[in-house]
């Protein structure tokens, strides 16, 4: 009987240790997976010049009403001046990435040629750090030089 109780006690301790290890693995994977919530360039939608996408709200801070109002104002601006402004909100960037570097990379992804970039402006807002970045094409730089944009 004593042997049977010892065997059960060993099995119980084994199950406790196994459960503890599994719990630690789950906790560690949750901590490691936290940076996955950061936005990367490849998670952004593709937008090109002339496309009617004016707002990309990845941080989900704009109400539908405000997003609609902003979109209509930006569309009116594009029709009146020919200069297109895109606004992007994000919540978190990858480690080592800045709002400026992300905005520049996104601007290059969306408008790969100098001709496509000429009349474009990208306004990026990082809602976690409250940082902003503005990237402009060459034609827009005459109206808003980098000194003003940055």
N, C-alpha and C positions, 0 to 999 in steps of 0.2 A: 504494500500500500504506500509505504514511504517512497519507494522508487517511482511509482506512478505520480505521486504528488510532485516529486522533483522534476520529472519529465514535463508535467503540465506547467510548472513554474518556469522552466527554461523556455518552453514554447511561448509562454506569455511575455517573457522578457524579450524574446526575439521579435515578436509582433510589435511590442512597444518601440523597440529600436528601429524596426522597419518603418513604422508609422512616423516616427520622429524624422528619419532621413527623408521620407517622401514629403513631409511638411516643409522641411528646410529647402528641398529642391524647388517646391512650388513657390515659396517666398523669394528665393533667389531669382527664379525666372521672372517673377513679377517685377523685381527691382531692375533686372536687366532689360526687360521689355519696355520700361518706362520711356526711354529715349525714342522708341518707335513712334510715339505720338508726335514727334517733331515732323514738320512738313519738309519734303524734299522737292527739288525742282521737277522731278518726274511725276509727282502727284498733282501738279498744276495742270489745268486744262490747256489745250492748244488754242491760241488766239492769234489771228493774223490781221494785218491792216485791212480796214474796211468792214470787218466783222462787227455785228451789233452787240458784242459782249463788252460792257463798259465796267461792270463791277464783278470781282471774284471775291466773295466773302467767305474765305476758308475758316475764319475764327468765329463766324456766325454771330457777329455783334450788331449787324444792321437789321432793322425790321424790314419786312417786305415793302412797307409803305415808303420808308426812307430810301431803300435800295431802288425802288421804282422812280422816286423823285430824282435821285442822283443820276440814274441812268438816262432819264429824259433830258436833264440839263446837259449831261455830257454829250448826248446825241445831238442836241441843238447846237452846242459849241462846235462839234465836228462838221455839221452841215453849214454853219455860218462862216467858219474860218478855215476848214480843211485840216485843222490840227486835232488829232484824236488823243484823248486822255483816258487811260485805264487806271482803275483804282483796285488795289489788292489788299485784303486784310488777312493776316496770318496770326496764329496763336503762339507758335514756338518754332524756332529754327534748330537745325542740327548743330551739334557742338562745334564751335569754332567758326560758324557762319555768322556774318553780320547782316544787318538789314541792307546795307549798301551792296555787299557782294552778292547777296541773293537777288536783289532787284536788278543788278547789272546782268547777272546770268539769265534771269527770266526775260529781261528785255532782249537779250541776244537770242534766246530760244524762240521767242515770239516773232521777232523781226530779224532774221539772219543777215539781210543785206543792208547796205547803207541807204539804198533807195527806200526800202521798207521802213527803216528807222527814222527817216528824215522828219516826218510830221507827227511823230509819236511822243507821248509822255506817259511814264509809268510812275504812279504814286503808290508806295508800299507802306503799310502800317503794321508794325508788330505789336499786338495788343498785350503781350506778356511783359515786354520790357519797355513799352511805350516809345520805341524807336521808329523813325520814319526814314524813308529814302525816296528821292525823286531822280529818275533817269530820263533824259530828254534826247531827242534826235537833233541832228545838225540844224535843221530849219527852225526848230523851236528854240535852240540856243540863242538865236538872234533876239528873241523876245524875252527869254528867261535864261541868262547865262548860268553856268555851273555855280558861281559865287552865290547867286540867289537861291538856286535849287538846293544847294547843300547848306 
